[in-house]
């Protein structure tokens, strides 16, 4: 997919990748490409994932960037909350939901357990800065990409309720390419 930005003034300024893993042979990859257009940053994300249809049920599943590059614990809880750096940041996955830097559109999974999500965001960057997924100041423990069991309503809910997507099904740490 070509990003529809003025070709005369855009350049790829950074790239990253996340290799998704989870139970029941969940596998996938997410490519992050940052474009600089006259000093403004845009990050294109392409996520492709497959799994046994009994785990990845048909329909929409929440996708978020999480605040820690850690996918090695039970239920991926070690990835922390949603990426939302800054003086007014709130990483609570439910209470501040819809307003996090790491909130992305949901991915649609088909009846065979396959899904593709493509999105462009200005909420995060890959280059250094206050909302960088790779900068040690904004993301001291790195970041990860998460796919959840349920759809994302993009509205706040009660803390700890699972309102923003429910159980975590797949996780991949975001690494600079």
C-alpha positions as CSV (number, residue, x, y, z in Angstrom):
1,X,0.0,0.0,0.0
2,X,1.3,3.4,-0.9
3,X,0.7,6.2,1.6
4,X,-1.1,9.1,-0.2
5,X,1.2,11.9,0.9
6,X,2.9,14.5,-1.3
7,X,5.7,12.4,-2.9
8,X,7.9,15.5,-3.4
9,X,8.1,16.2,0.3
10,X,8.0,12.8,2.0
11,X,10.7,10.5,3.0
12,X,11.0,7.3,5.1
13,X,12.6,8.4,8.3
14,X,12.5,5.2,10.4
15,X,11.3,1.6,10.4
16,X,10.4,-1.0,13.0
17,X,8.9,-4.5,13.2
18,X,7.0,-6.7,15.7
19,X,6.9,-10.5,15.4
20,X,3.6,-11.5,16.9
21,X,3.3,-14.7,19.0
22,X,0.7,-16.3,21.1
23,X,-1.0,-19.6,22.0
24,X,-2.4,-22.1,19.4
25,X,0.1,-21.3,16.7
26,X,-0.7,-17.6,16.5
27,X,1.9,-16.0,14.3
28,X,2.2,-12.7,12.5
29,X,4.2,-9.7,11.7
30,X,3.7,-5.9,12.0
31,X,5.7,-3.5,9.9
32,X,6.0,0.1,11.1
33,X,7.2,2.8,8.6
34,X,7.6,6.4,9.7
35,X,7.2,9.1,7.0
36,X,8.5,12.6,7.4
37,X,6.4,15.0,5.4
38,X,7.8,18.6,5.7
39,X,8.7,17.9,9.4
40,X,5.5,16.1,10.4
41,X,5.7,12.4,11.3
42,X,3.2,9.8,10.1
43,X,3.5,6.1,11.0
44,X,2.0,3.5,8.7
45,X,1.4,0.2,10.4
46,X,0.7,-3.0,8.5
47,X,-0.2,-6.0,10.7
48,X,-0.9,-9.5,9.3
49,X,-1.7,-12.4,11.6
50,X,-3.0,-16.0,11.4
51,X,-4.1,-18.5,14.0
52,X,-6.4,-21.4,14.6
53,X,-9.9,-20.1,14.2
54,X,-10.9,-21.5,17.6
55,X,-8.5,-18.9,19.2
56,X,-8.9,-16.0,16.8
57,X,-12.6,-16.0,16.3
58,X,-14.1,-14.3,13.3
59,X,-14.8,-10.6,13.8
60,X,-13.0,-7.6,15.2
61,X,-10.2,-7.7,17.7
62,X,-8.7,-4.7,19.6
63,X,-5.1,-3.7,18.7
64,X,-3.0,-1.5,21.0
65,X,0.6,-0.5,21.5
66,X,1.6,-1.3,25.0
67,X,4.1,0.4,27.3
68,X,6.7,-2.4,27.7
69,X,8.6,-4.6,25.3
70,X,7.8,-7.7,27.2
71,X,5.8,-10.6,25.8
72,X,7.3,-13.5,27.8
73,X,4.8,-13.9,30.7
74,X,1.5,-15.6,31.1
75,X,-1.3,-13.7,29.4
76,X,1.2,-11.0,28.3
77,X,0.5,-8.9,31.5
78,X,4.2,-8.0,31.6
79,X,3.6,-5.7,28.6
80,X,1.9,-3.2,31.0
81,X,-0.8,-0.8,30.0
82,X,-1.4,1.2,26.9
83,X,1.4,3.4,25.5
84,X,0.6,6.9,26.7
85,X,3.8,8.9,27.6
86,X,3.9,12.4,28.8
87,X,3.1,14.6,31.8
88,X,-0.7,13.9,31.5
89,X,-0.3,10.3,30.3
90,X,-2.5,7.5,31.7
91,X,-1.6,4.0,30.8
92,X,-4.7,2.4,32.4
93,X,-6.0,0.2,29.5
94,X,-9.7,0.9,30.4
95,X,-10.1,4.2,32.2
96,X,-8.4,6.5,29.7
97,X,-9.3,4.4,26.7
98,X,-9.7,6.0,23.3
99,X,-7.3,8.8,24.1
100,X,-4.0,6.8,24.5
101,X,-1.2,7.4,22.0
102,X,-1.1,3.6,21.5
103,X,-4.8,3.2,20.6
104,X,-5.2,1.8,17.1
105,X,-8.2,0.6,15.0
106,X,-9.4,-3.0,15.5
107,X,-8.3,-5.8,13.2
108,X,-10.9,-7.9,11.4
109,X,-10.2,-11.7,11.5
110,X,-11.9,-13.9,8.9
111,X,-13.4,-17.4,9.4
112,X,-10.0,-19.0,8.7
113,X,-8.2,-17.1,11.5
114,X,-6.5,-14.6,9.2
115,X,-6.5,-10.8,9.4
116,X,-4.8,-7.7,8.0
117,X,-4.8,-4.3,9.5
118,X,-3.4,-1.2,7.8
119,X,-3.5,2.1,9.7
120,X,-1.8,5.5,9.7
121,X,-1.3,7.3,13.0
122,X,0.1,10.6,14.1
123,X,-0.1,9.7,17.7
124,X,3.3,8.0,17.8
125,X,6.7,8.2,16.1
126,X,9.6,5.9,15.6
127,X,12.2,8.7,15.6
128,X,13.3,10.4,18.9
129,X,10.7,12.5,20.6
130,X,8.1,12.6,23.3
131,X,5.8,9.9,21.7
132,X,8.5,7.7,20.2
133,X,7.9,3.9,20.4
134,X,11.7,3.4,20.3
135,X,13.2,6.4,22.3
136,X,14.5,5.5,25.8
137,X,13.0,8.7,27.3
138,X,9.4,8.2,26.1
139,X,9.6,4.4,26.2
140,X,12.2,3.4,28.8
141,X,11.2,-0.3,28.7
142,X,10.5,-0.4,25.0
143,X,7.0,-1.1,23.6
144,X,5.0,-3.9,22.2
145,X,2.0,-4.5,19.9
146,X,-1.0,-6.4,21.4
147,X,-4.0,-8.1,19.8
148,X,-7.0,-8.7,22.2
149,X,-9.9,-11.2,22.2
150,X,-12.6,-8.6,21.9
151,X,-13.5,-5.6,19.8
152,X,-12.3,-2.2,20.9
153,X,-15.2,0.2,21.6
154,X,-12.8,3.2,21.8
155,X,-14.5,4.5,24.9
156,X,-13.4,4.7,28.5
157,X,-14.6,2.1,31.0
158,X,-14.0,1.2,34.6
159,X,-10.4,0.4,35.5
160,X,-9.7,-3.3,35.3
161,X,-12.9,-4.1,33.5
162,X,-11.3,-5.3,30.3
163,X,-13.6,-2.8,28.5
164,X,-10.8,-1.9,26.0
165,X,-10.5,-5.3,24.4
166,X,-10.4,-8.0,27.1
167,X,-7.9,-10.9,27.2
168,X,-4.6,-10.5,25.4
169,X,-4.2,-13.1,22.6
170,X,-1.0,-12.1,20.7
171,X,2.0,-9.9,21.5
172,X,5.2,-8.8,19.7
173,X,7.9,-6.4,20.9
174,X,8.5,-3.4,18.6
175,X,12.1,-3.3,17.4
176,X,13.9,-0.9,15.2
177,X,14.9,-2.2,11.8
